[in-house]
Amino acid sequence: MSKRRPEQRMQTNSVYGAVVICSFLLCTLTTLQYVKSKAKFFGAPHDLQQLVYTPRRLSEDDDSPQNELMKQIVAADTNLISIEFPEGHSLKDDSYTGIIGVFCKLDFDKQKKEPNKYPMFRDLVHASGCNASNEIRVDLGKAAELVRDHDTKVFQESYNSGSDVSLNGPSVLSLKGAVFHESRCGSTLVANALVALNPEKNRVYSESAPPKLVLKKCGEDFVGCSIKGAANLLRDVVYLMGRSNDPAEENLFFKFQSTTTRTMEVFRVAFPTTPWIFLYREPIEVMQSQLSMQDTSTSNCVRNYKKSPMIKLLARKLRLKMKDIENEEICALHLATICGSALVHLEDANGLGMTINYHKDMAIEFLDYIFPRHFHTPVHKEGYKRVMEVSKLYSKSPNGQDQVFESDKDEKRAKASRSIQEAAVEFLDPSYKKLEKSQYNMNKICDQINLDSRISSVYCRALSRKN
């Protein structure tokens, strides 16, 4: 631990208050041209440029490459995998221009068959063979406008004829829920479980690039753009990612990167009625998991701390000098800002958000309550079995090989250094305890559930026996 004067050390019960204060305070191209890219123009080996163009209304008589590519997007034959913010783009409250959408056809069947082998969006992108030679780049705003116009027309035609929308064109999946998390606390298991629950009907994006880029675009202090502007862009991104040419698909879920919790307000403004959850874990366990490498300065909770206004503001509130504190303390502050942000939104969401503490039997908790009652997604017998099977494996299978999951809770606590333990107690414990006491914690929900009901009886009865 770093050496600080006694008057600089704060009481642990003040840390949560400081985190909440931090969370509250923080809470043009008109015509696109050819741009330099590693991609080859429509695969032509002699040209190292890729066309970025402004989509226009589709024409059946137009056989130009641009029109054919746009048809792929409109038909949902290709998927949004990233977005780019080139120099000169504009992002205002009610409009944006010059932002580029990158599309490539994703093979969701791979993820649906073996979610633990393709646990992250980047794994799916890689397995789908996406690269610079087959990616499509277009003006995102114009593409979203064209796609929405097309979908509206299809819906009206289907309504007038009394036919199923999915039979006449791509369907727009229903956004059922979102997963936020502290990190290293079972969020990938939840994403895999959502896939396994109903592979045919569920599409799950696990830490996909486009939403993250939007959620972090304005910065934690929103100096880069407004919450309203980012929310407007996020709605278009999710809309494009939620279009499907598979008639069987119905439900859409997102698991976001842990640091996006700090800018969750963008998501909540964009989707004010969508339920969400926040996963967290016992402080020493999550910190040991984060700092298990030899060079702790490269860990996710340390390496980017200089870019976080929230961490800097929290340090100032606690009268800490960033140059004097050690990596363990930086990691604890990083995690505290995430948990503190989640607490602010939990209290404000009035039940639309829920929080869950990581434990080895967490899958039962989701099957018995979160999926059916919070995400309003039916749990059937076969789906229940598939989720339980997936939960027996490591959520991120090394080298694509199935590996049986074994709890390492005790091992993590035993290996944690004194510096980790002290930093966890001083900086992370306060927000952890607040999460434990939140009225929107799954532990508290059990107190309100009739234990004789068919749904939720398994988990809550097990919890009552444990307590």
C-alpha positions in Angstrom: 0.0 0.0 0.0 1.2 3.6 -0.6 2.3 5.7 2.3 -0.1 8.5 3.1 -0.4 10.9 6.0 -3.1 9.9 8.5 -5.2 13.0 7.6 -5.2 11.8 4.0 -6.7 8.4 4.8 -10.5 8.5 4.6 -13.0 6.5 6.6 -14.2 3.6 4.4 -17.9 4.6 4.8 -17.1 7.9 3.0 -15.9 6.1 -0.2 -19.4 5.1 -1.3 -20.6 8.7 -0.9 -17.8 10.0 -2.9 -18.4 7.4 -5.7 -22.1 8.4 -5.8 -21.1 12.1 -6.1 -18.7 11.3 -8.9 -21.3 9.3 -10.7 -23.8 12.1 -10.3 -21.5 14.9 -11.5 -20.2 13.0 -14.5 -23.6 11.4 -14.8 -18.9 17.4 -40.9 -19.0 15.5 -43.6 -21.9 16.3 -45.9 -20.8 14.0 -48.6 -18.6 11.0 -47.9 -15.6 10.4 -50.2 -13.2 7.6 -50.9 -11.1 7.0 -47.9 -7.8 5.3 -47.4 -8.2 1.8 -46.0 -6.4 -1.5 -45.8 -9.5 -3.0 -47.5 -9.5 -3.6 -51.2 -12.2 -1.9 -53.3 -14.7 -4.7 -53.8 -11.9 -7.2 -53.6 -9.9 -5.7 -56.5 -6.2 -6.6 -55.6 -4.8 -3.5 -57.3 -6.8 -0.9 -55.4 -6.1 -0.3 -51.7 -9.2 2.0 -51.3 -12.6 1.0 -50.1 -15.7 2.8 -51.1 -17.5 4.7 -48.4 -20.7 6.1 -49.9 -24.0 7.7 -48.9 -26.8 5.2 -49.4 -29.8 6.3 -51.4 -33.1 4.6 -52.1 -32.8 1.2 -53.6 -33.5 0.6 -57.2 -34.3 -2.8 -58.7 -32.9 -1.6 -62.0 -29.6 -0.4 -60.5 -26.9 -3.1 -60.7 -24.1 -0.8 -59.4 -21.9 -2.3 -56.7 -23.1 0.4 -54.3 -26.7 -0.6 -54.8 -26.0 -4.3 -54.5 -24.1 -3.8 -51.2 -27.0 -1.7 -49.8 -29.4 -4.5 -50.7 -27.4 -6.8 -48.4 -27.8 -4.4 -45.5 -31.5 -3.8 -46.1 -32.1 -7.6 -46.4 -30.1 -8.1 -43.1 -27.7 -10.4 -45.0 -24.8 -8.6 -43.4 -24.4 -7.3 -39.9 -23.1 -4.2 -38.2 -19.7 -5.1 -36.6 -18.2 -1.7 -35.8 -18.5 2.0 -36.3 -16.0 4.7 -37.1 -15.8 8.4 -36.2 -13.7 10.0 -39.0 -12.5 13.6 -38.8 -15.3 16.0 -39.6 -18.1 13.9 -38.3 -20.9 15.5 -36.3 -22.9 14.2 -33.3 -25.7 16.5 -32.1 -28.7 16.0 -29.9 -31.1 15.1 -32.7 -28.9 14.2 -35.6 -25.5 13.0 -36.6 -23.5 13.0 -39.9 -20.2 11.5 -41.2 -20.3 8.4 -38.9 -19.4 5.2 -40.7 -20.9 1.8 -40.1 -18.8 -1.3 -40.8 -20.8 -4.4 -41.9 -19.9 -8.0 -42.4 -22.0 -11.2 -42.4 -21.8 -13.0 -39.1 -22.3 -16.7 -38.6 -24.5 -16.8 -35.6 -25.0 -20.5 -35.9 -21.5 -21.1 -34.5 -22.3 -19.2 -31.4 -25.8 -20.7 -31.0 -24.4 -24.3 -31.2 -21.4 -23.8 -28.9 -21.7 -20.5 -27.0 -18.7 -21.2 -24.7 -16.4 -21.5 -27.7 -17.5 -18.2 -29.1 -18.1 -16.3 -25.8 -17.2 -12.8 -27.0 -18.3 -10.8 -30.0 -14.7 -10.6 -31.3 -14.7 -14.4 -31.3 -17.8 -14.5 -33.5 -16.4 -11.8 -35.8 -13.2 -13.8 -36.3 -15.0 -17.1 -36.8 -17.2 -15.5 -39.4 -14.1 -14.6 -41.5 -14.6 -10.9 -41.3 -11.7 -8.9 -42.5 -10.8 -5.8 -44.5 -11.5 -7.5 -47.8 -15.1 -8.3 -47.2 -16.3 -5.5 -44.9 -18.8 -2.9 -46.2 -18.5 0.7 -45.0 -21.4 3.1 -45.4 -22.8 6.3 -44.0 -24.4 4.9 -40.8 -27.1 7.6 -40.5 -28.2 7.3 -44.1 -28.2 3.5 -43.9 -30.3 3.6 -40.7 -32.8 5.9 -42.3 -33.1 3.8 -45.5 -33.5 0.6 -43.4 -36.2 2.0 -41.2 -38.1 3.3 -44.3 -37.9 -0.2 -45.8 -39.0 -1.9 -42.5 -41.9 0.4 -42.2 -43.0 -0.4 -45.7 -42.7 -4.1 -45.1 -44.7 -3.8 -41.8 -47.5 -1.9 -43.5 -47.7 -4.4 -46.4 -47.7 -7.3 -43.9 -50.4 -5.6 -41.8 -52.6 -4.9 -44.8 -52.3 -8.5 -46.1 -52.5 -10.1 -42.7 -49.2 -12.0 -43.2 -46.2 -12.5 -41.0 -43.6 -9.7 -41.2 -40.8 -12.2 -41.2 -42.2 -13.8 -44.4 -42.0 -10.5 -46.3 -38.6 -9.2 -45.1 -36.2 -9.0 -42.2 -37.8 -8.8 -38.7 -36.8 -6.4 -36.0 -36.0 -8.4 -32.8 -37.4 -7.4 -29.5 -34.8 -6.0 -27.1 -35.5 -8.0 -23.9 -32.7 -7.1 -21.6 -29.2 -5.9 -21.1 -26.3 -7.1 -18.8 -23.9 -4.7 -17.1 -21.2 -5.9 -14.8 -18.2 -5.1 -12.6 -16.0 -7.6 -14.6 -14.8 -11.1 -13.6 -18.2 -11.9 -12.1 -20.0 -14.4 -14.3 -21.3 -12.0 -17.0 -20.1 -14.2 -19.8 -21.9 -17.2 -18.3 -25.1 -15.2 -18.3 -24.6 -14.3 -22.0 -23.9 -18.0 -22.8 -26.9 -19.0 -20.8 -29.1 -16.6 -22.8 -27.9 -18.3 -26.0 -28.4 -21.8 -24.7 -31.9 -21.0 -23.3 -33.4 -20.8 -26.7 -30.8 -20.8 -29.5 -33.4 -20.5 -32.3 -35.2 -17.5 -30.8 -32.4 -15.6 -29.0 -29.7 -13.4 -30.5 -27.1 -12.4 -27.9 -24.3 -9.8 -28.4 -21.6 -10.3 -25.8 -19.4 -7.2 -25.5 -19.9 -6.1 -29.1 -17.9 -3.2 -30.5 -20.6 -0.8 -31.8 -22.6 -0.1 -28.6 -19.4 0.3 -26.6 -18.1 2.8 -29.1 -21.3 4.8 -28.7 -21.6 4.5 -24.9 -18.0 5.8 -24.5 -18.1 8.3 -27.3 -19.0 11.3 -25.2 -16.7 10.4 -22.4 -17.6 9.7 -18.7 -18.1 13.5 -18.2 -20.0 13.9 -21.5 -17.8 16.7 -22.8 -17.5 15.1 -26.2 -21.2 15.1 -26.9 -24.5 15.1 -25.1 -26.3 12.1 -23.5 -29.3 12.8 -25.8 -27.1 12.7 -28.9 -25.3 9.5 -27.9 -28.7 7.9 -27.0 -30.0 8.8 -30.5 -27.0 7.2 -32.1 -27.3 4.1 -29.8 -30.9 3.6 -30.8 -29.9 3.4 -34.5 -27.0 1.0 -33.7 -29.1 -1.4 -31.7 -31.8 -1.2 -34.4 -29.4 -2.2 -37.1 -27.9 -5.0 -34.9 -31.4 -6.3 -34.0 -32.6 -6.8 -37.6 -32.7 -10.5 -38.6 -33.3 -12.5 -41.8 -33.9 -15.6 -39.7 -37.7 -16.0 -39.2 -37.1 -18.1 -36.1 -35.3 -15.3 -34.2 -37.4 -13.1 -31.9 -35.4 -11.9 -28.9 -32.4 -9.6 -28.6 -30.0 -9.3 -25.6 -26.8 -7.3 -25.1 -24.0 -7.9 -22.6 -22.0 -4.7 -22.4 -18.3 -4.1 -21.4 -17.9 -3.4 -17.7 -16.7 0.2 -18.1 -19.8 1.1 -20.0 -21.6 1.0 -16.6 -20.1 4.5 -16.0 -22.1 5.9 -18.9 -25.2 3.7 -18.4 -27.3 6.8 -18.6 -27.0 6.8 -22.4 -28.5 3.3 -22.5 -31.3 4.3 -20.1 -32.2 7.4 -22.1 -32.2 5.4 -25.4 -34.2 2.5 -23.9 -36.1 3.7 -20.9 -38.4 0.6 -20.6 -35.8 -2.1 -21.2 -34.9 -4.2 -18.1 -31.2 -4.6 -17.2 -29.1 -6.2 -14.5 -25.7 -5.4 -12.9 -23.5 -8.3 -11.8 -20.8 -7.8 -9.1 -18.5 -9.9 -6.9 -16.9 -10.0 -3.5 -14.1 -7.4 -3.6 -11.1 -9.5 -2.8 -12.1 -12.1 -5.3 -12.7 -9.8 -8.2 -9.5 -7.8 -7.5 -7.4 -11.0 -7.3 -8.9 -12.1 -10.6 -8.0 -8.7 -12.1 -4.5 -8.6 -10.7 -3.4 -12.2 -11.2 -0.7 -11.4 -13.8 2.9 -10.7 -13.0 2.8 -7.1 -14.3 -0.3 -5.6 -12.7 0.1 -2.3 -14.6 -1.2 -4.2 -17.7 -4.4 -5.4 -16.0 -7.7 -4.1 -17.3 -8.4 -2.3 -14.0 -5.1 -0.3 -14.0 -3.8 0.3 -17.5 -6.3 3.0 -18.6 -6.9 4.8 -15.3 -5.5 8.1 -16.7 -8.2 8.2 -19.2 -11.0 8.0 -16.6 -12.4 11.3 -15.3 -14.4 9.3 -12.7 -11.3 7.7 -11.2 -9.5 11.0 -11.0 -12.5 12.7 -9.4 -12.9 9.9 -6.9 -9.2 10.2 -6.0 -9.6 13.9 -5.4 -12.7 13.4 -3.3 -10.7 10.9 -1.2 -7.7 13.3 -1.0 -5.4 10.9 -2.9 -2.6 11.8 -5.2 -2.6 9.6 -8.2 1.1 9.7 -8.5 1.5 8.2 -5.0 -1.0 5.4 -5.1 -0.2 1.8 -6.2 -1.7 -0.5 -8.7 -3.9 -2.3 -6.2 -5.5 0.9 -5.1 -6.0 2.1 -8.7 -7.7 -1.2 -9.4 -10.0 -0.8 -6.4 -10.9 2.8 -7.4 -11.6 1.6 -11.0 -14.0 -1.1 -9.7 -15.5 1.3 -7.1 -16.5 3.8 -9.8 -18.2 1.0 -11.8 -20.1 -0.3 -8.7 -20.9 3.3 -7.6 -22.4 4.1 -11.0 -24.5 1.0 -10.9 -25.8 1.9 -7.5 -26.9 5.4 -8.7 -28.8 3.9 -11.6 -30.3 1.0 -9.5 -31.9 3.5 -7.1 -33.1 5.7 -9.9 -34.5 2.9 -12.2 -37.2 1.9 -9.7 -37.0 -1.9 -10.3 -36.1 -1.8 -14.0 -32.6 -2.6 -12.9 -31.6 -5.5 -10.7 -28.3 -6.5 -9.2 -26.9 -10.0 -8.5 -23.8 -11.1 -6.5 -21.7 -13.8 -8.3 -21.8 -17.3 -6.9 -21.2 -20.8 -8.4 -24.9 -21.7 -8.7 -25.9 -18.4 -10.3 -27.4 -20.2 -13.3 -30.3 -21.4 -11.1 -31.0 -17.8 -10.1 -31.3 -16.7 -13.7 -33.5 -19.6 -14.7 -35.8 -19.3 -11.8 -36.2 -15.5 -11.7 -34.2 -13.2 -13.9 -35.0 -14.7 -17.3 -38.7 -15.4 -16.8 -39.7 -12.5 -14.5 -37.2 -9.7 -15.2 -36.4 -10.3 -18.9 -39.8 -11.8 -19.6 -38.3 -14.6 -21.5 -40.0 -18.1 -21.1 -37.9 -20.9 -19.6 -38.9 -24.3 -21.0 -37.7 -27.7 -19.8 -35.2 -28.3 -22.7 -33.9 -24.7 -22.3 -33.4 -25.3 -18.6 -31.4 -28.4 -19.3 -29.2 -26.7 -21.9 -28.4 -23.8 -19.6 -27.5 -26.1 -16.7 -25.1 -28.0 -19.1 -23.5 -24.8 -20.3 -23.0 -23.6 -16.7 -20.9 -26.7 -16.0 -18.3 -25.5 -18.4 -15.9 -22.6 -18.3 -17.7 -19.7 -20.1 -14.5 -18.9 -22.0 -13.2 -22.3 -23.2 -9.4 -22.1 -23.8 -8.5 -23.0 -27.4 -12.0 -24.0 -28.1 -11.8 -27.0 -25.8 -14.5 -27.7 -23.3 -13.3 -27.5 -19.7 -15.4 -28.4 -16.7 -15.9 -25.4 -14.4 -14.5 -25.5 -10.8 -15.0 -22.8 -8.3 -11.8 -20.9 -7.4 -13.4 -18.6 -4.8 -11.3 -20.0 -1.9 -8.1 -20.0 -4.0 -8.5 -16.4 -5.0 -8.9 -15.3 -1.4 -5.9 -17.4 -0.3 -3.7 -15.9 -3.1 -4.7 -12.3 -2.5 -1.8 -10.2 -1.3 -2.1 -7.9 1.7 -2.1 -4.9 -0.6 -5.1 -6.3 -2.5 -6.9 -7.1 0.7 -6.3 -3.6 2.2 -7.3 -1.8 -1.0 -10.4 -3.9 -1.3 -11.5 -3.1 2.2 -10.7 0.6 2.0 -12.1 1.5 -1.4 -14.3 -1.3 -2.7 -16.1 -2.7 0.3 -18.3 0.4 0.8 -20.0 0.1 -2.6 -20.1 -3.7 -2.3 -22.0 -3.5 1.0 -24.4 -1.0 -0.5 -25.1 -3.3 -3.4 -25.7 -6.1 -1.0 -28.3 -4.0 0.9 -30.0 -2.6 -2.2 -33.7 -3.3 -2.3 -33.1 -4.3 -6.0 -30.7 -7.0 -5.1 -31.8 -10.6 -5.9 -31.2 -11.5 -2.3 -33.8 -8.9 -1.2 -36.2 -10.0 -4.0 -36.4 -13.4 -2.4 -37.8 -11.9 0.7 -40.8 -10.7 -1.3 -41.4 -14.0 -3.2 -43.9 -16.5 -2.1 -41.8 -19.6 -1.6 -44.7 -21.9 -2.5 -44.8 -20.4 -6.1 -43.6 -22.7 -8.8 -41.2 -20.1 -10.2 -38.3 -18.9 -8.1 -38.8 -21.5 -5.4 -35.7 -23.4 -6.2 -33.2 -20.5 -5.8 -34.9 -18.7 -3.0 -35.4 -21.9 -0.9 -31.8 -22.7 -1.4 -30.8 -19.2 -0.4 -33.0 -19.4 2.7 -31.3 -22.7 3.7 -27.9 -21.1 3.2 -28.8 -18.1 5.4 
